[in-house]
């Protein structure tokens, strides 16, 4: 399974971006999918997930970000609104091919990872 994340860029605070994650060699509709981010010097942080448990968000993005899945395009998206400078990070999508993760916030439980896409929010 290969995951290709895209859609990052430079945006001003208060702006928005939409990240995409396209899967090849696997079927997103049957996977648990997650989004994580990592800023320099920080640990990898949970952003959002969609899996057998439903949809979950990290506390810092609740109400601003929305995750969705398009099975026809074998893709997962992360709509990011009201962006803040502290949202600046490399964003990664991840897949759990068995869709059995009980704690989707734990990045070590995901099998497959995309290469990451840089999001930079200027103040």
C-alpha positions in Angstrom: 0.0 0.0 0.0 1.3 3.4 -0.9 -0.2 6.7 0.4 0.4 10.0 -1.4 -0.4 13.1 0.6 -0.7 16.5 -1.1 -2.3 19.9 -0.7 0.0 21.5 1.7 1.3 25.0 1.3 1.8 28.5 2.8 -1.3 30.2 4.0 -2.1 33.2 6.3 -3.6 32.7 9.7 -7.3 32.4 9.4 -7.1 30.8 6.0 -7.8 27.3 4.9 -6.3 24.3 3.1 -7.5 20.9 2.0 -5.1 18.0 2.2 -5.6 14.9 0.2 -4.3 11.4 0.7 -4.6 8.9 -2.2 -4.0 5.2 -1.7 -2.7 2.8 -4.2 -2.5 -1.0 -3.7 -5.2 -0.9 -1.1 -8.8 0.1 -0.5 -9.3 3.1 1.6 -13.0 2.2 2.2 -11.9 -0.9 4.3 -9.0 0.8 6.1 -8.8 2.8 9.2 -7.2 6.1 8.2 -5.5 8.7 10.3 -3.9 12.2 9.9 -1.0 13.2 12.1 1.4 16.1 12.1 4.9 16.8 13.3 6.5 20.2 13.8 10.3 20.5 14.2 11.4 19.4 17.7 7.9 18.1 18.5 6.5 14.6 18.7 4.1 13.3 16.1 0.7 14.6 17.0 -2.7 13.0 16.3 -4.9 15.2 14.1 -7.9 13.2 13.0 -9.0 9.7 12.1 -11.8 7.8 10.4 -12.2 4.2 11.2 -14.5 1.5 12.6 -14.9 3.7 15.8 -16.1 6.6 13.7 -14.5 10.0 13.4 -12.1 11.5 16.0 -10.2 14.7 16.2 -7.3 16.0 18.2 -8.3 18.5 20.9 -6.3 21.3 19.2 -8.2 21.0 15.9 -11.7 20.2 17.0 -14.2 22.5 15.4 -11.7 23.7 12.8 -10.7 20.6 10.9 -12.8 18.0 9.2 -11.8 14.5 7.9 -13.7 12.8 5.1 -13.4 9.8 2.8 -14.2 9.4 -0.8 -14.3 5.7 -1.6 -14.8 6.2 -5.3 -11.5 8.1 -5.4 -9.8 5.9 -2.8 -8.9 9.0 -1.0 -9.1 10.6 2.4 -9.2 14.4 2.9 -8.5 16.8 5.7 -10.3 20.1 5.4 -8.4 22.6 7.6 -10.2 25.9 8.4 -9.3 28.9 10.6 -5.7 27.9 10.5 -3.3 29.2 13.1 0.5 29.5 13.2 0.7 26.6 15.6 -0.8 24.4 12.9 2.4 24.7 11.0 3.9 21.2 10.6 4.4 18.3 8.2 1.1 16.5 7.9 1.0 12.7 7.3 -1.7 10.3 6.4 -1.6 6.8 7.7 -3.5 3.6 7.2 -4.5 0.6 9.3 -5.3 -2.1 6.8 -7.2 -4.2 9.3 -9.2 -1.3 10.7 -9.0 -2.7 14.2 -7.1 0.1 16.0 -8.9 0.9 19.3 -6.9 3.9 20.0 -6.5 5.8 16.6 -4.5 8.5 18.3 -1.5 6.2 18.7 0.6 6.6 15.6 2.7 3.4 16.2 -0.4 1.3 15.5 -0.6 2.4 11.8 1.0 0.2 9.2 1.4 2.5 6.2 2.4 6.1 6.0 2.5 8.8 3.3 5.5 10.9 2.7 4.0 14.0 4.4 3.0 17.4 3.1 4.2 20.7 4.6 1.7 23.2 6.0 3.0 26.6 6.9 0.7 29.2 8.5 2.0 32.7 8.7 0.8 35.2 11.4 
